[in-house]
Amino acid sequence: MPIRPELKPLYPADWPQISRSVRFERAQGRCQRCGRPHGERVRTVAPGLWFDAGQGVWRDARGRVTRCPDLI
């Protein structure tokens, strides 16, 4: 999400580099809260469960491994 013009003075000049470093080096391209991969489309089912194709497991909204939902 772009920085709003009125808030730009609050950010350091090298903010794009800092942001990229945090998102892709430290967090390894995944959301730090739920573990979803950055820039990939992830389908969810009813209470926020989603399939982590990289790990081959189902996860809940907080990114914790959970059992496979009943999809029938």
HUURKA-V665161 format. One record per pair of residues at least 24 apart in sequence whose ideal C-beta (glycine too) atoms are under 10 Angstrom apart, sorted by the first residue. I is the first residue (numbers start at 0). J is the second residue. Records with the same first field share a line. If there is no record, write none. Layout:
BEGIN
I = J, J
END
This chain:
BEGIN
28 = 53
29 = 53, 62
30 = 62
31 = 62
32 = 60, 61, 62
33 = 58, 59, 60, 61, 62, 63
34 = 58, 61, 62, 63, 64
35 = 60, 62
44 = 68, 69, 70
45 = 69, 70
END
